[in-house]
Amino acid sequence: QVRLVESGGGWVQAGDSLRLSCVASGRTFSGEAMGWFRQAPGKEREFVAVISWSGGSIEYADSVKGRFTISRDNAKNAVYLQMNSLNPGDTAVYYCAASPRSGYYDGTYDYWGQGTQVTVSF
């Protein structure tokens, strides 16, 4: 059974940091792009960041550029999202996902985790 499991979410105050982790099991994703998406209450799911299979290509949503850092460890079948300078606008459920190619469009992602809640208060 293929699974992506996120962890590291929580409740923090504005300006704080969190590090999300996503560990895959059931198969290796070392040859696929890994992305992070988020969905806030009442809003559509949106792209946050993506990293290519080699780590050589990384893209971010404008809203998180300079604050968030995506990374991966293929030996551990894991991808991470370091989130700094969090603000209430970052409050959402964060999902990791795997895709055969890097991209912003969530329709290209084949596997999804269950999500982890991030709540940022003033």
C-alpha positions as CSV (number, residue, x, y, z in Angstrom):
1,Q,0.0,0.0,0.0
2,V,1.4,3.4,-1.0
3,R,1.2,6.0,1.6
4,L,2.4,9.6,2.1
5,V,2.2,10.7,5.7
6,E,2.7,14.3,6.8
7,S,3.7,15.4,10.2
8,G,5.0,18.5,12.0
9,G,1.9,20.7,11.9
10,G,0.6,22.5,14.9
11,W,-0.5,25.8,16.4
12,V,2.0,28.6,16.5
13,Q,2.1,32.4,16.8
14,A,2.9,34.8,14.0
15,G,6.6,35.0,13.3
16,D,7.2,31.4,14.5
17,S,8.6,28.6,12.4
18,L,7.5,25.0,11.7
19,R,9.0,22.2,9.8
20,L,6.7,19.8,8.0
21,S,7.8,16.3,7.0
22,C,6.3,13.9,4.6
23,V,7.5,10.3,4.5
24,A,6.5,7.9,1.8
25,S,6.1,4.1,2.2
26,G,5.0,1.3,-0.1
27,R,7.2,2.5,-3.0
28,T,10.1,4.8,-3.7
29,F,9.4,8.3,-5.0
30,S,13.0,9.1,-5.7
31,G,12.3,9.5,-9.4
32,E,9.3,11.8,-9.0
33,A,8.8,15.4,-8.1
34,M,7.4,16.1,-4.7
35,G,5.1,19.0,-3.9
36,W,3.4,20.8,-1.0
37,F,-0.1,22.2,-1.3
38,R,-2.4,23.8,1.2
39,Q,-6.0,24.4,1.7
40,A,-7.5,27.0,3.9
41,P,-11.1,26.9,5.2
42,G,-13.5,27.9,2.5
43,K,-10.7,28.2,-0.2
44,E,-9.5,26.0,-2.9
45,R,-6.3,24.0,-2.6
46,E,-3.3,25.9,-3.7
47,F,0.3,25.2,-4.7
48,V,3.0,26.0,-2.2
49,A,6.3,24.5,-3.4
50,V,7.7,21.7,-5.6
51,I,11.1,20.0,-5.8
52,S,12.3,17.9,-8.7
53,W,13.4,14.3,-8.2
54,S,17.1,15.4,-8.0
55,G,16.5,18.5,-6.0
56,G,18.0,20.5,-8.7
57,S,14.8,22.4,-9.6
58,I,12.7,24.1,-7.0
59,E,9.7,26.4,-7.3
60,Y,7.6,28.3,-4.8
61,A,4.3,30.2,-4.8
62,D,4.9,33.9,-4.6
63,S,3.1,34.1,-1.2
64,V,5.8,31.9,0.5
65,K,8.9,32.8,-1.5
66,G,11.7,33.8,0.9
67,R,10.0,32.3,3.9
68,F,9.5,28.6,3.0
69,T,12.2,26.1,2.0
70,I,11.4,22.7,0.4
71,S,14.0,19.9,0.5
72,R,14.0,16.2,0.1
73,D,16.0,13.1,1.2
74,N,15.6,10.4,-1.3
75,A,17.4,7.9,0.9
76,K,14.7,8.4,3.5
77,N,11.9,8.7,0.9
78,A,11.0,12.0,2.5
79,V,10.3,15.6,1.7
80,Y,10.3,18.6,4.0
81,L,8.9,22.1,4.2
82,Q,10.7,24.5,6.5
83,M,8.3,27.4,7.2
84,N,9.6,30.6,8.7
85,S,8.0,33.9,9.5
86,L,4.6,32.3,9.6
87,N,1.6,34.6,9.5
88,P,-2.1,33.9,9.9
89,G,-2.5,33.8,6.1
90,D,-0.5,30.6,6.2
91,T,-3.2,28.8,8.3
92,A,-4.3,25.8,6.3
93,V,-4.1,22.0,6.0
94,Y,-0.9,21.2,4.3
95,Y,-0.6,18.2,1.9
96,C,2.4,16.6,0.3
97,A,2.0,14.9,-3.1
98,A,4.0,13.1,-5.7
99,S,4.1,13.7,-9.4
100,P,6.0,12.3,-12.4
101,R,6.9,15.9,-13.3
102,S,7.2,19.2,-11.5
103,G,4.4,21.6,-11.7
104,Y,1.9,23.9,-10.0
105,Y,-1.2,22.0,-11.1
106,D,-2.5,19.6,-8.5
107,G,-4.1,17.4,-11.3
108,T,-0.6,16.1,-12.2
109,Y,0.0,14.7,-8.8
110,D,-0.8,11.0,-8.4
111,Y,-0.3,10.4,-4.7
112,W,-1.4,12.5,-1.8
113,G,-1.0,12.5,2.0
114,Q,-3.8,13.0,4.4
115,G,-2.7,16.5,5.4
116,T,-1.4,18.2,8.5
117,Q,-3.0,21.2,10.1
118,V,-1.0,24.4,10.5
119,T,-2.7,27.2,12.5
120,V,-1.0,30.6,12.9
121,S,-2.5,33.1,15.4
122,F,-1.7,36.8,15.8
